[in-house]
Amino acid sequence: MPKPSRVLSRDAEWATLAQFVQHPDPHLRLGVVSGRRRIGKSFLLRALAEAADGLYVSAVAEESVVAARRRLAAEIARYAGIGPELIADASWESLLQTAIELTARRRRGGTPGVFIIDELPYWMAHSPELPGLLQLLYDQSQAGQGVTGGRVIVCGSAMSVMNELLSGTKALRGRAAIDLRLHPFDLATTARHWGIEDPAAALRVHAILGGAPGYRNLSNVSPPQTSEEVDAWVPTTVLDPRQALFSGSAAEYLLREDPKFTGSALHYAIINAVANGATSPAKIGGLLEQPRSSMARPIDALVAAGYLRYESDPLWERRPVITVADPIIRFHNLITVPQRDLVETGQSAEAWQRSRPTFVVRILGPHFESCARAWLRGQADPALRGNAALVTGTVVNDRKGQAKHEIDVIALDKRSGRATISLIGEAKATVTQRSMGDLDRLDRLKEVLTEHGHGTASAVLALFSMEGFQPDLVGTARRRGDVLLVDLPALLDIGDPVVVPR
């Protein structure tokens, strides 16, 4: 079942879905797909339904139970080629069973069809019995009764609901063959999706919006093709309250789509605190004037739903740092909120001009580091990672210099307290070319890690640059053979690293 050409990237996800549909199991099989809104779930699942000659139906928010059943009945009737009045008043159980049986009999190239319910949490709001009914049909099929065969995928954007579908004693626990969570596009794929050929412009758009493909259709302005065009694009899109792409609207909508967080001032306040630099429950509680102990559960809920993330430092096993997961929420809190008066009075260009230093230091810089780590994990030659099980960032204490140094990119494998390090890297969003001084600093960091007892004998030293490298650094890197120089085109997969270690 080849992936349609209109589906950009998503090769691994498509392979997982195709394998699920084509599995030879003669019994009913269930799958779960989740991911935040605008991540491309519906687009992918519609393509799957088309490729497998299946039935795709999407639930509608705030639709009554009667209207929902009748609309499902109409979709089933259209798929079967019968009049909708024949099943218009059928029960949920009868409708589900009919849809599964019809898609199971519809085969293309020996592959059964698939029945897909998108945005299931909307229906569960008024019909919480739906997962239980799917469990009943699944168990009957496993026992050789009722539905024989069939493939069902349920999908949703409300992550708190989707995460609980397979947890604890929930009906579908132990019955779903796949639990697929869609993630945003990486930097290179986002640039292709938006049609941005300039690496600097692509990096800035990705730092603002992230890799959610659905944002492209919300923009009324052509994608920027240079850094200068980004400066004109931002005030007319994410900083314009009249536009759907306005950061305030997007950030609010992301939270309100999940019933667990709707109307919760505490959850909003926690995200605001993290976006403004609070990285631990204690710091968050301090900003909100709440005890640290009361922060654990709401923070964990926001992490599970994908709004916050824990970034651990496995080298030193410190407490994990809490960060905002979604770039548009980060942009809203760091750029839009502080300039709200200018933005709301039609002075978005002035607001952006004032915010550019904050954007470079607190958004573009950390995002460039994140993109460098993502490139090493997923796009670089695996030989660069060696046997490393983890690519992350860390902090190391220089006992001789009595200083603390951040390492932006490190690839390591840690066992019994000692790490074998494959790569030590630095990624700074500077407007100047990287120089010999940057390489000297990496040499010192390698020495410090060795002094701490970690294995660095075969470690590659990597410099990631937005503006390229000075000629003497390139020449030295080529002579040494243990240095990797990666520029912005290489991160976007439109060029090779400037120097690759021998």
N, C-alpha and C positions, 0 to 999 in steps of 0.2 A: 504494500500500500504506500506508494511514493508520496512524499510531502509535496503539496501544491507549490508552484513557483511563487505565488503571492505571499506565502508565509515566510517572512524574513527570519533567519537564524532559527532558533527553537529545534535544532536537529535532535538533541537528546530527548527533549520533551515529546517530540513527534514519535520518535522510536519507542518510547515508553507506552504512549497511547496506542500505537499500531500493534505492539506486542500484546497489549491487553485485549484489544478487539479480536485479534487473530489467534489467540490462545486456543488450543484444541479441546479444552475442558468443555464437556457437553452440558454442564450445569450453568445456572445463572451466575454471572460474575459482576461484582460491584467495584466501582472506582470513585475516588474523591479527588477533585481538582480545586485548588483555592489560590488566592492571591488578591492583593489590593486592587481597587478599581483603577481602570485605565492601563492595566498591566498587559492586556491583550488576551485574556482568557476566552472571552466570547468569540473573538476573531479566530482563535486557534480551534475551538470546539466546533464552530460552524464549519470550518474547513474539514475537520474530522468527520462530522456528520455527512457532509457532501461526499467525501472520499469513500465512506463505508455505506452509503445509501441509507443513512440512519435518520432518526427523528430528533430534531433539536427544538426545545421549547424553553422560553425564558419566562420566569416568574416576574410579576410586576409589583412594585411597591404600593402598599396601601390599597390593594385590590381585595374585594370581599371574597369570602370562601366560595360562594356560589359562582361569582364571575370567574374566579380562577379555575374552578372545575369545568365550567362551560368552555372556557378558552382552551384548556387542555383537550377537551373533547373535540373541539373544532379542529385543532392541530392533528389529532389522531385520525379524524375523519378525512381530512385533506390528504394525509399520508396514505390512508387505506383506499381512498377513492370512493368513499361512501357519503351519504348525507349526514350532516352533523346532528340532525334531530334524532337519529337512531340511538345515540349515546349521550345526549345532552344532559340528562339528569342522573347519570351514573355516579356511583360512589367513588371516592379516591381509590379504594382497593381495586375496584373493577377497572377503573381507568388505567392504573398502573399496570395491572396484569395484561390488559389489552395491548397497551403500548409495547410492553416487553415481548409479548408473543408475536406481534406484527413485525417488530424489528428483528427478532430471532429468525423468522421465516424468510425475511428479505435478504438474499445473499448476492454478493457481487464477487465473482472470482473465487467462490468457496468461502468467503469471509462473511460472517453474520453482520447484520446491521447493528447500530448502537442507539440506545435511547438516552438522550442527554437532557438533564434538567438544570438549567442555568439559574443562578441567583436563588437557590433553594431556600435560604433564610427568609426571603419575603413570604413564601408560602408557609413556612414553619411558624411565622408570627401568628397566624390564625389557625393553622392545622399542625400542631406539634406532633401529631401521630404519624406523620409521613415517614420518618426514619424507621419507626416500628413496623409500618406496613411493608417497607422494603425488606426489613429483616424477616418478616413472615414469609414473603415470597421467596427470599433467598433460602431460608431453611426448608421450605416445602420442595424447592428445586433440588436441594442437596439430598433430600429423602426420596427423590424420584416421584414426587407428587406435584401437581399443579404445573407451573411454568417449567418448560424444559429448554435449557439454553438461554440465550439472551445476554446482552451486555448493557449495563446501566452505569452512567457517570453522573454524579451530582456535583454541582459547582457553586461557589459563592464568594462574595467579596467581604462579608462580615466575618473577619477572622476569628473573633471570639466564639461565634457560633460554629464555624467550620472546624476549629481546633477541638471543640468538644464532641463532635460527631463520633470520633473514634476513641474517646477517652473513657476511663473508668468502667461504669456499667452501662454505657450508652448502647443503643440498639445495634449500631453498625460496628462496634468494636469486634475485631477478630474476623470480620466478614469482607472488608474491603481489600482487594488485591493490590491496588495502588493508592498512594496518598501523595499526589503530585502538587507541589506548591510552585507557582510560577514566580520568577524573579524579574527585576528590571533588566533591560538591555545593558550590555557593557558600553564603554565609551565608543569603541569602533563601530558596533552595530547601531548605536544611536546616531552617529554621524551619517551612516548610510541611510537610515530611516528618514532623517530630516533632509537629506540631500545637501549636507554641509561638507564641502571639500576642504576648507581651510582648517587645519588642525587646531589653531588657537581659538577660532570661533566655536568649533565643535566642543572643545574642552569647557569653555565658559557656559555654553548652553546646557551641557551635561551637569555642570556644577550647580546650576540654578534649578533645573527641572528633574535631573536624574534620568533614568532610562525607561520611564513609563511611556510606551509608544502612543498611548491615547492622547497625550498632550498636543501632539502635532496638529490634530484636527481642530483643536480649540483656538489655534492661532489665526488671527485675521491678517497677519503681516508675514510677508515672505521670510523664510529663514535667513539669518545673517550669514554672510559669506566671508567676513573679515572681522577682526577685533573692533575696528571702528564702527562697523555696522551693528555689532552687539550693543554698543553704547547708545545707538538710536533705537534698537529693537526692544531693549529692556523697558524704557519708559512707556512704550506703546503696547506692551503686553502684560508682563507680570507686575508692573507698577501702575497699571491703568485700571481703576475700579470699574470702568465700563466694559471691560473685556472678560470673557469667560476664563482666560488664563491668569487673571489677577491672583497673586499669591494668597491674598486673604481668603478669597472664595475657595481656592483649591485646598488650602490647609483646613479650613472649617469643614468642608465637605468630606474630607478623608476621615475625620473623626465622627461626624454625624451619621455616616453610613453604617456604623457599627452600633447595634442597640446597647451594648454594654457601656458605651461611653457617651451616649446621647444625653446632653444636658448636665454632664458631670463637670462641674467647675474644678474639682480637684485634679482630674486627669488633664484638663487643659493647662492648669497651672503647673503641673509637673513637667509637661512637655516644654512650656515656656522657660521653666527654670533650667532644664537641661540644655536647651538651645542657647541660653545665656551663660553657659559655662559650668553649671553644677554637674559634677560627674559621679557623685555617690549619694546613697540615700541620706547620709548625714548632711551633706551640703544642700541637697534638695529640701530636706526638712527645715534646715536653717533659714533658707530663703523664704519658705512658706510659713515659717513660725509654727511648724508642726513637729512632734516628736519623731525621731528617726524610725522608731518601731512601727509607726503608722504608715510609713512609706512603702514597706516591703510588698504588700499585696497589690496596690494600684500600679506600682512600677513593674512588677512581674506580669500583670495583666497587659500593660502597654507593650512590654517586650514580646509576649506571646502573640499579640495581635500585629506585631511588626512595626509599631510606631517608634519604639526605642530599641536599642541593642546593647548588649554587654560586649565590650572589647577587652579580652583578658590578655595578660602578659605572662605567657607560660614559662618564659625564661627565669623569672624571679617569683612566680606564683603569688603576685600581689592580688589584691581585690580588683575585680574587673571594673573598668571605666564605663560609665553609662553615656551613650551618645544618641543623638537624634538620627533615626534611620532614613527618613525621607528628605531629600534635598529641598523640596519646595517648602516644607515646614521650617527647615533651617533658614532658608532665604526669607521667609515671611517674618520670623522672629528677630533675625539679625538686621534685616534691611528695611522691610516694609513698616513694621511696628514703630521703630524709632523715628521714622520720617512720616508718620501717619498724617500730620497736619498738612505737609506739603503735598502728599499724594492725594488727599481728599479735596484739596483746593485746586487741582489741575496743574500742579507744579512738579510732575513726576520727573522731568528731565533734571531739575535742580536737586530733587531728592536723590536721584541716582548719582549725580556728580558728587554730592556730599558723602554718599555711602561707598564710593569706590575703594577708599583705603580699607574700610571694614571688609568689603567683599574680597579683596586680594588676600588679606591676612587671615581672616576667620572662615572664609568659604573656599576660595580658589586654592589656597595653599594646602589645607587638609585634604581637599578633594583630589588634588594632583597626587598627593601621597597615596591616597586610597586607590587611584587608578593605576599607579605603579605596582602596588601589591596585587591588584586584580590581574594586571597584564602578566605578572610572573606566575600567578596561579593557573591562568587559563589559556594564554596565548603564546607565551615564550616557549622556547625549546625546553622540554622536560629535563634535559641534561643540566641546565642551569640550576635547577632545584636539587639535583643529585638525589639523595635518599631522604630529603627533607619531607616531613609529614605536615609541616605548618609554615605558612607565610604570614607574617604579622609585623608589628612594630614593637619597639621595646625601649627601655631606659636603662643605661648602664652607669655605674659610679666609677669614676676615675680616681682611684685612691691616691696616686702620685700627684695629680693635678688638683685634687680635692674639688672635683667638679662632677656634675651630673650631665650626661649626654643623651640626647634622643637619637635613636636609630629608626629611620623611617621605614625601612624594608629589611627584614631579616628572614631567611629561610633556614629552618632548623629541625632537628629530630632529637627529642629529649628523652633520655632514659636514665633512671636511677640518679636523678638530680644533675646529671651532666648532659650538656647539649653538644651535638655535632652540628656545626654551622656550615651550610653550603654557600650562603651568600649574605653579604653585608652591604646595604645600599642606602643612598641618600637621595631624596626627591624634594627639591625646594622650588617653589613657584617664583623664581627670581626672573628679572628682566634682563639679566646679564648672562653671558656664557659661563659655563662651569670652567674652573681653572685648576691648576696644579694644587692650589691650596685645599680644594675640596678632596682631592685624592690623598693628600697628606693627612687630612683629618680621618679619612677611612682607614688608612694604615694605622693611625693611633688607636682607633676604635677596635681594630682587630687585635692589637696588642693588649688592650684593656680586657677584652673578652677572654684572651688566652690567660691573662693573669688571674681571672676568676675561675679558671679550671675548665673552660669549655674548649672543645676541639675546633680549631680554626685552620688547620694545616692546609686544607684544600679549598678554603673559602674564596669565592669570587668577590671582588669589590665592584659595586655597581653604582654608577651615577646616572640619574634621570634628570633631563633638562628640558625646559620649555623653549630655550633660545639657542641650543647647540653648545659646542665645546670649543675652547681655544685650541689653536693648532698644536702648541707644545704638549697639551694634555692628550690629544689624539695620538701624537707620535709616541709619547711615553707609554700609553695604554697598549699600543700595538707591539712595542718592544717587550713589555713585561709579560703579556700573555695571561694575566690573571685579573684583567680589568674589563668590565662591561660598560659601554656607553650607550645609553638609550635616549633618543630624542623624541619629540612629540609625534612626528609622522610614524615612527615605529610603534608607539603606543596605540595609534589608530589603525594599525595593520595596513598602512599604505607605504611602508618603507621598512628596511631592515635596520637593526641597531648599527650605530656608527662603528663600533668595535665590538667584536665577539671574542671572548677569551678562548685561547687555544686549549 
